[in-house]
Amino acid sequence: MSISNSQIDRGKIGKTPALSTRSDEAFTDFMSDARNFLLHAQWKNMSERGNKILADKGVVPQHTVEGVAKARGAIADDTYVNTFLRVKRSAQEMYKNRIVDSYLTREAEYLRRMDDAEKRGPGTLTYDKDFIYPDYAKVEIHLQPQGYVGHPLAGMFYDYGTSIFYGGANAEDVFHAKIAKDTPVPTDGKVTRILEIGCGIGQLACELKRLHPNAEVHATDISAPMIRYGHLRATEQKSDVHFAQMPCEDLDFPDKSFDLVVSHILFHEIPLEVIDRTLAEVKRVLRPGGTYVMWDFASTAPGQAPDRGLTGLMDTADNCEPYASTFVSCDVESRLEKLGFHLRSRVPAGVSMGSRVCDKPAT
Ligand SMILES: C[S@@+](CC[C@H](N)C(=O)[O-])C[C@H]1O[C@@H](n2cnc3c(N)ncnc32)[C@H](O)[C@@H]1O
């Protein structure tokens, strides 16, 4: 074996540990570019082609089990669309498995690094070794082997996996930095305490801290492996973020304790009952006049085709997103308004993902 394929510490790529061998890196680089070429570049064509087939056959892409089955039936004879969907699914399985196998060869070293970081600041880390996860949180979401909660290296799998998923476009967390910049603050301008729920590995929380250096930033997630790695990643950036394991539907913070609450791509990954409990918790922990910003998929009214059309529908169906359909069709805007939020802005028409800016009335 050449030195380039030895199990050596190969350093980091940006903020993410490199894979264990050169050939693992070459494989995932290839998959990343192949996805850009075969999937991202074809997305518009394939969406238009698929949507036209559905329209010609009178099939409305509904985000239900029956809706997915109907859409699959309608496109069954189209080689192009089916090849596109097959490549998408297989590519995802191939790169995720390779990442897992690669990092596992150095598992003990990575666990040691996370343990060591627990003794370091500037931020803090709180989690419960005996935490019992609800079943809904144990699914292999996005086809990540053992999901977000089942493996101690889940945070690392997520970090490297999403860097391939984004086709290299999120190097150095530039994507999360832009979201942080595009996250509005309360109308009175006061931002002393910020909370991100469902923070994953803390990419957005660290960027929010960079943008609001005087604010106290808290980042919570149900998964201990995600925040353990997130805390290590934050300490390496010297970012003063406080990580805590906490279900978003049961926030362990006092009433009215945050100026700004943010979530990014959390809500389409939780069941409806958890969505409702979480929205109520967000309202509770926000101070009067505080703001909640929800970054997630656009909503569709029941029975209406979402802007994401066939490719969006099949993405949720083929990407192990068991709760996404319910989220996009649950009319989350009405739920927010029923709770008393004033919606300053909604996800703009024609985009599949965006922000809902929700103000809690000052009185
Ligand atoms: C798609 S990831 C998004 C992570 C991060 N916000 C980002 O921008 O990359 C969804 C996260 O939500 C977390 N999650 C799922 N259910 C949760 C719950 N009930 N409470 C808190 N976090 C949850 C998962 O563990 C995962 O880290």
PDBQT file of the ligand as one rigid body, heavy atoms in Angstrom, charges set to zero:
ROOT
HETATM    1  C1  LIG A 401     -31.005  18.171   8.778  1.00  0.00    +0.000 C 
HETATM    2  S1  LIG A 401     -30.302  18.296  10.368  1.00  0.00    +0.000 S 
HETATM    3  C2  LIG A 401     -30.049  20.062  10.420  1.00  0.00    +0.000 C 
HETATM    4  C3  LIG A 401     -28.905  20.444  11.298  1.00  0.00    +0.000 C 
HETATM    5  C4  LIG A 401     -28.504  21.905  11.242  1.00  0.00    +0.000 C 
HETATM    6  N1  LIG A 401     -29.570  22.774  11.622  1.00  0.00    +0.000 N 
HETATM    7  C5  LIG A 401     -27.926  22.284   9.909  1.00  0.00    +0.000 C 
HETATM    8  O1  LIG A 401     -28.222  23.386   9.441  1.00  0.00    +0.000 OA
HETATM    9  O2  LIG A 401     -27.154  21.523   9.326  1.00  0.00    +0.000 OA
HETATM   10  C6  LIG A 401     -31.655  18.084  11.489  1.00  0.00    +0.000 C 
HETATM   11  C7  LIG A 401     -31.220  18.023  12.930  1.00  0.00    +0.000 C 
HETATM   12  O3  LIG A 401     -32.388  18.006  13.733  1.00  0.00    +0.000 OA
HETATM   13  C8  LIG A 401     -32.140  17.163  14.837  1.00  0.00    +0.000 C 
HETATM   14  N2  LIG A 401     -33.416  16.764  15.433  1.00  0.00    +0.000 N 
HETATM   15  C9  LIG A 401     -34.319  15.868  14.988  1.00  0.00    +0.000 A 
HETATM   16  N3  LIG A 401     -35.351  15.776  15.834  1.00  0.00    +0.000 NA
HETATM   17  C10 LIG A 401     -35.114  16.653  16.836  1.00  0.00    +0.000 A 
HETATM   18  C11 LIG A 401     -35.801  17.025  18.026  1.00  0.00    +0.000 A 
HETATM   19  N4  LIG A 401     -36.962  16.483  18.366  1.00  0.00    +0.000 N 
HETATM   20  N5  LIG A 401     -35.243  17.947  18.821  1.00  0.00    +0.000 NA
HETATM   21  C12 LIG A 401     -34.064  18.518  18.507  1.00  0.00    +0.000 A 
HETATM   22  N6  LIG A 401     -33.360  18.205  17.424  1.00  0.00    +0.000 NA
HETATM   23  C13 LIG A 401     -33.881  17.283  16.579  1.00  0.00    +0.000 A 
HETATM   24  C14 LIG A 401     -31.311  16.038  14.276  1.00  0.00    +0.000 C 
HETATM   25  O4  LIG A 401     -30.615  15.344  15.283  1.00  0.00    +0.000 OA
HETATM   26  C15 LIG A 401     -30.410  16.780  13.307  1.00  0.00    +0.000 C 
HETATM   27  O5  LIG A 401     -29.220  17.169  13.922  1.00  0.00    +0.000 OA
ENDROOT
TORSDOF 0
